[in-house]
């Protein structure tokens, strides 16, 4: 985050948006986990295989992106602390 962004408050809206997306991705991961669990207990069929694959990919993607957002937020927090001291 640049000095200009910190002075104008633009960093706050960016941070707020990142937190919002983090929690949306966590909610998607929870829903995908439920869908995967349901698909794994269903009777075997080609449609069940597609459900398992789709919910597994959605779960993997949402967890990956949530982790990336969390890492970016932590780096920004550390950078802000370092510039304040």
N, C-alpha and C positions, 0 to 999 in steps of 0.2 A: 504494500500500500504506500503510495507516495505521500510526501508531506502535504501537498495540496489537498489530497483526499482526506487526510486527517483533519486539516483545518476547516474544510467546508462541511464535514459530516458525511461526505459521500461514502466513506468506509463503513459507516453504521448500516446503511441500507444494503450494502453488499454483504455485510456480515449477517444481517437479518435474513436476507434471501438465501444465503448459504445454509443457515440453520433450518430454514423452512424446507429446503430441498433435502437436507439430511434426514429430517423426520419423515418426509414423504417417502424417501427411499427405504427407511426402516419399516414403515407401515407396509410398503409393497413387499418387502422381504418377509414380513410376518404372514401376509396373505399368501405369498408364493409357497411358504413353508406348509401352510395348511392345505393348499391345493396339491402340493407334492405328496404330503402324507395321505391325503384322500386318494390320489391316483395310485399310490403304491399298494393300497389295500383293496383296490378294485379288481374285478376279475380280469385275467389276461386277455387282451385283444389289441389289434392295431391302434384303435382309438386310445386305449389306455397307455400304450407306448408313446403316442403323441402327447398326451397329457403330462406324462412323466417328463418327457424331453422339454416341453415348453415351460412347465413350472420350474424345472431344474435350471434352465437357462435364465429365466426371469429372476430366480433366487440368486443365482451366481452374479448376474449383472447388477442387481440392486445392491447386493452386499459389497461388490467391488467399488461401485460408485459412491456408496455411503462411506466406505473406508477412505476413499480419496478425498472426499469433502471433509471428513474429520481430520485427516492429516493436514490439509490446507488450512483449516481453521486453527489448528494447534500451531502451525508455523507462523501464521499471522499474529496469533496471541503472543507468542514468544518474541517476535520481532517488535511488536508494540511495547512490550515490557522493557525490552532492551533499549529502545529509543527514549523511553520515559525516564530512565535512570541516568 
